[in-house]
C-alpha cells in the first residue's frame, strides 16, 4: 500500500466493501459474521476519518497535502 492513506475516508470505505464482498463468498456462518463485523468497523474508521477531515481546512491531510482520493491524474 503506497503512501499513508489512513486519514482518507474512501480508503476505509473501499476496505469495507472488499470485506463484504469476500464475506459473500464464505460458507462458514461464523466467518461471515466476523467479516461483516470487520466491514462495519472499517465503516466506523471511515466516519472518523471524514469527521477529522471536515475539521481541517480544505479537507487536506495533516501536512497540508491533498489526500489520495482528492488527487487527480494529469496527462
Phi, psi and omega in degrees: 000108182287140175070180181254114185240011185295341178269001182265111182304324182296327177303312183288326177293322176296318178299318179298316180297319178297318181295318178295319179297318179293322179299325180294343180267353184275154179255328183284118182303323180295321179293319179299315179297314180300314182291324177294320176295320177298319178299319178296322178294321176298321178296321177296319177298321178297317179297319178295318179295321179294319179296319178295318181296324181295334180278343181271148177295132177061017179062032180265162180290179184305326185258017176083004180270148177294142178287156183309321182287349181260351181280144178244141177283140179250135175131000000 
